[in-house]
């Protein structure tokens, strides 16, 4: 029996994984969801890592799964405690010394998103709309629940330099949503190759793939 530690992205809500957890458990494994102190202006990357470590530390056969911003902290945790595998899901992939706030321009995410918007007929200069970029492919009931509001994400961790000298020596899988509008698939594939030397795997679904395609995502998670 493996233990899957499920790390959310910005906003820090464990709820993000609620459609995946029962599928993991039905397969005979353990799922631990992590709630992060996203609204706490005193909480930086080290605090996030310690919260995750407290939640999953000591678990047997541990697989860490990181969504979006979770890709920043999951490798920090994997550098501290035994982890069998890291699985990144539409995740930020950091570089040593880079802050999450500078990641967007350093990686070319801003250009990639703009080009993707133009390619798909959206106004790249329109105000950010979560219905367009996050919830465009989620079921109506899930969309309604998500729109009730998530905690505001503090900017504090975005100013912290990524503390590792390199990616931890843990087998890593990179999963990419084919229909991700925030981190377009071709951008993610390129970033995984450039920063980790890995070939990303493309799955159906947008940025919040655990909400829109839980069955397909879980099936892939269980393969590792």
C-alpha positions in Angstrom: 0.0 0.0 0.0 1.4 3.3 -1.1 0.8 6.7 0.6 -0.1 9.6 -1.7 0.7 13.0 -0.3 -1.5 15.5 -2.2 -0.2 19.1 -2.3 -2.5 21.8 -3.6 -1.5 24.9 -5.6 -2.0 28.6 -4.8 -4.9 29.1 -2.3 -3.7 26.0 -0.4 -7.0 24.1 -0.3 -7.0 20.4 0.4 -10.5 20.4 -1.1 -8.8 20.6 -4.5 -8.1 16.9 -4.3 -11.6 15.8 -3.1 -12.5 14.0 -6.3 -9.2 12.1 -6.4 -9.0 10.9 -2.8 -11.8 8.3 -3.0 -10.4 6.9 -6.2 -7.0 6.4 -4.6 -8.5 4.8 -1.5 -10.7 2.5 -3.6 -7.5 1.2 -5.2 -6.3 0.2 -1.7 -3.9 3.1 -1.0 -3.7 5.9 1.5 -4.3 9.5 0.5 -3.2 12.5 2.7 -4.4 15.9 1.6 -2.5 18.9 2.8 -4.0 22.3 3.7 -1.5 25.1 3.4 -1.5 28.4 5.3 -2.0 30.4 2.0 -3.5 33.5 3.6 -0.8 33.8 6.3 1.6 36.6 5.4 4.1 35.2 7.9 4.3 31.9 6.0 7.0 31.4 3.4 8.3 28.4 1.5 10.0 26.9 4.6 6.7 27.1 6.5 4.8 25.5 3.6 7.4 22.7 3.5 7.2 22.1 7.2 3.4 21.9 7.1 3.6 19.3 4.3 6.4 17.4 6.2 4.3 17.3 9.3 1.3 15.9 7.4 3.1 13.2 5.5 6.3 12.5 7.5 6.8 8.9 8.5 4.4 7.6 5.9 5.5 4.4 4.2 6.1 4.2 0.5 5.4 7.9 0.1 4.6 9.5 -3.3 4.3 13.3 -3.3 1.9 14.8 -5.9 2.2 18.5 -6.4 -0.3 20.7 -8.3 0.8 24.1 -9.8 2.5 26.1 -7.1 3.0 22.9 -5.1 5.8 22.1 -7.5 7.9 24.7 -5.6 7.6 23.1 -2.2 7.3 19.3 -3.0 11.0 19.0 -3.9 12.0 20.8 -0.7 10.1 18.2 1.3 11.6 15.4 -0.8 15.0 16.7 0.1 14.2 16.3 3.8 12.3 13.1 4.2 12.2 9.7 2.3 10.0 10.0 -0.8 9.7 7.2 -3.4 8.5 9.5 -6.2 7.6 13.0 -7.0 4.7 13.6 -9.5 4.2 17.1 -10.8 0.8 18.0 -12.1 0.6 21.2 -14.2 3.3 22.3 -11.8 5.8 25.1 -11.5 9.4 23.7 -11.8 11.8 26.0 -10.0 15.5 26.7 -10.5 18.0 27.2 -7.7 17.8 30.7 -6.2 14.8 31.7 -8.3 11.8 33.2 -6.5 8.4 31.9 -7.4 7.6 35.6 -8.2 10.3 35.7 -10.9 9.5 32.3 -12.2 6.8 33.5 -14.6 9.0 35.7 -16.6 12.2 33.6 -16.2 10.5 30.6 -17.7 8.6 32.5 -20.4 5.1 31.5 -19.0 3.8 35.0 -19.6 4.7 34.8 -23.3 3.4 31.3 -23.6 0.0 32.2 -22.0 -0.3 35.2 -24.3 0.5 33.3 -27.4 -1.9 30.5 -26.4 -4.7 33.0 -25.8 -4.2 34.6 -29.2 -4.1 31.1 -30.8 -7.4 30.1 -29.2 -9.2 33.4 -29.7 -9.1 34.9 -26.2 -8.1 38.5 -25.4 -4.7 38.2 -23.7 -5.2 41.7 -22.1 -8.6 40.9 -20.5 -8.8 40.8 -16.7 -8.0 37.4 -15.3 -11.1 35.3 -15.0 -10.9 32.0 -13.0 -13.8 30.6 -15.1 -11.8 31.1 -18.2 -8.4 29.9 -17.0 -9.2 27.4 -14.2 -12.8 26.2 -14.4 -13.5 26.0 -18.1 -13.7 22.2 -18.1 -15.0 21.4 -14.6 -18.5 20.0 -14.0 -21.1 22.6 -13.0 -21.4 21.5 -9.4 -17.6 21.6 -8.9 -17.4 25.0 -10.6 -20.2 26.3 -8.3 -18.4 25.0 -5.2 -15.0 26.4 -6.3 -16.5 29.8 -7.0 -17.7 30.1 -3.4 -14.2 31.4 -2.8 -10.7 30.2 -1.8 -8.4 31.8 0.7 -6.5 34.7 -0.7 -3.0 33.6 -1.6 -0.3 35.7 0.3 2.5 37.0 -1.7 5.1 36.1 0.9 6.2 32.7 -0.5 6.6 34.3 -4.0 9.5 36.4 -2.6 11.5 33.5 -1.2 14.4 32.2 -3.3 14.1 28.4 -3.9 16.6 27.0 -1.4 17.9 23.8 -3.0 21.1 23.6 -5.0 19.4 21.3 -7.5 16.5 18.9 -8.0 16.5 16.2 -5.3 17.6 12.7 -6.3 14.0 11.3 -6.4 12.4 9.8 -9.5 10.1 12.4 -10.9 7.1 12.3 -13.3 5.8 15.4 -15.0 2.1 15.3 -16.0 0.6 18.1 -18.2 -3.0 19.0 -18.9 -3.5 19.2 -22.7 -6.0 22.0 -22.2 -4.3 24.0 -19.6 -4.8 27.7 -20.4 -2.5 29.1 -17.6 0.5 26.8 -18.2 0.0 25.8 -21.9 1.0 22.2 -22.6 3.8 23.0 -25.0 5.3 25.4 -22.5 5.2 22.7 -19.8 6.7 20.1 -22.0 9.6 22.5 -22.9 10.1 23.5 -19.2 10.3 19.8 -18.1 12.9 19.1 -20.7 15.0 22.2 -20.0 15.0 22.1 -16.2 14.7 18.4 -15.4 15.7 16.6 -18.6 12.4 14.8 -18.6 9.8 14.1 -21.2 6.4 15.3 -19.8 3.3 13.2 -20.3 0.2 14.9 -21.6 -3.2 14.0 -20.2 -6.7 15.4 -21.1 -7.8 18.3 -18.9 -7.1 21.9 -18.0 -5.1 23.4 -15.2 -7.3 22.0 -12.4 -7.2 18.5 -13.8 -7.9 16.8 -10.4 -11.3 18.6 -10.5 -12.1 18.1 -14.2 -10.6 14.7 -15.0 -10.1 12.8 -11.7 -10.5 9.3 -13.2 -7.9 9.8 -15.9 -5.5 11.6 -13.5 -5.9 8.9 -10.8 -5.3 6.1 -13.2 -2.0 7.7 -14.2 -1.0 8.4 -10.6 -1.5 4.8 -9.7 0.8 3.5 -12.4 3.8 4.9 -10.5 
